[in-house]
Amino acid sequence: MDLWDLAKLMGRRWYLMAPMILLTLAATTWALVTIKPDYTSTGTIMLIPPADRTPLTQAELASTNTWVEVGEDIMATAVSISLNTDATKKEIAAEGFSPAFEVAAQDRSSILTVTATAATPETAKAAVQRLQKQITQEVENMQARYKPKPGRAITTQVLDPGDTIEVVSSKVKRAAVVIVGVGLLLTAAVTIVGDNILRRRARARQIAAALAAHADLEPDTDTDVIADNDRTGRNRVPGPANGKDPRRGINVSDEPTTVVTTNGTKTRKAPATSAMTDTNGSGLTVSYQSAEADDDRRGVEPDDATIILPLGNTPWAGRDGRDTDAEARKR
């Protein structure tokens, strides 16, 4: 069954399809009203280079800050990798904040973008601010081993605390798509199954009606029924006699039979109904035929009507059909 056949089936069984469509629409509307969208808060934070740019002394060069040497952009990439780990997400979630966040470092820049998604705008903004604090703490911890002097370390500065809020309706759309897809599949399944059930019931009603009509034609208990064994077959073949082949029924319904009457009435032709041929070896072929009167029959033939039989196969006739004994006596 292709889509066109399914469409025709649904059109024919619209009373099965309509309730399922209405149920699907109701479920989709319920999902759109009940399921609330998510909110995404986006904040930015920047890594600031050391404020003191004076040349380092010999003692400071011995314990120089390596992160200052590699640059703030490299340090921003390292911080983003550290905060996107599962351990950090579990730590943030344990404090009651949304674990659905992402920290991304812009290419060749010391700016970090923090994105958090939560059920409410306030929760999303709080998660962003908590992550910004985590970034500041991470920057300090990464430089603590070098013990930099004030003004000689990389610091952070918040550019956006998470005031940028966006509504994310992807969850609602996914739910609506799933409900509509499942509803259409159930609609097609219910229509096909219902059509099969209705077809079977219609076929059962037809069979029951046929059986009832056949029961009306059966004879009553007071009616005598003649078995087929008691009936005389028209072309019944008898058993063998004297070791010869049995007589075989020949259907001569298409052969006309000529009937000649003795009272001078007009000769007529009628179709024969049955015939029996004796093949016991006597050489005489005798056909038993019965004739029916035509619609234009003028009179009734008497009982002494004569039937002319062919004599070509008689033992006293010659090969050409003449009576050789009678010719011999005349001579």
C-alpha positions, 0 to 999 in steps of 0.5 A: 500500500502506497501513500495514494492508496492510504490517502484514498483509504482514509478518505473512504474511512473518514469517520475512523480518521477524524477522531484520531486527527482531533485527538492529535490536535488536542494533544499538540495544543496541550503540549504547546500550552503545558510545556514551557520554553527554556531561557538562555542567558549569555555573559562575557568576561575578558582576561586583562594583561598585567598592569605593570609593564616595567622590566623584570628584575633578575629575581623576578626573571627567576620566577617569571609568570609563564602565562604572561609570556604565552599571552592572554588568548592562550590562557582563555582557551585553557580556561574554557577547556577546564570549565567544560569538563564533567567535573566542573558541571557536577560541581555547579549542579551540586550548588543548585545551578543549571548544569546546561552551560558552555564556556567558549573562547573566541578565536585569537581573543582573550574574551570568554563567552558564557552561555547557560540554559535554565527553566527561568530567566533568573536561574539562567542569569544566576548560572552565568554569574556563577560561571564568571566567578569560576573563571576568575578563580580559575585564572588566579589558581593557574598563576598562583604557583608563580607567586606574581607580584601585584600588577604582574598577573593576568586578571579578569573583567566582566563585560556582560553579567548575563543580562542578554536573555533569549527564549528557547522554544526548541523543546516545545517544537520537538514535543509538538513534532513528536506528538504530531508524528505519533498521532499520524502513525496511530491515525493510519494504523487505526484506519487500516485496522478498522477497515480490515475489521469492517471488511471482515464483518461485511463478508461475514454478513454476506456469508450468513445471508447466503447460508440463510437463503440456502436454508430456505431452499432445503426440503421440509421433513414431510418432503420425500427426497430421491437419492441420486442412486435411485435415479435412472441416468440418461447415459448410464453405462451398464456392466460387462456382459459375456466377457464383452465390452460394456455398452457405452452411452453415446450422446446423439442429442445433436443428431436428428432422427427421422420418424416415418408414420404409416398413416401418411402424415407428414414426416418430421424431424426431432432431436434425439435425447439419448442412445445406446449402442450394442458392441457385443460383437453381433455386428448390428448397431441399434440406436435407441432414440426418443423424439420430441414433438415440434411446436407445429405438430399437426397430429399424434403418431400412432403406436405402430410408427416405423423407425428406419434403421441403417442396414449397412452393418448387417451380416446378410448385406454385402459390402456395398449394402445389397442383399446378396441372398435375395439376388441369388434366389432370383437367379 
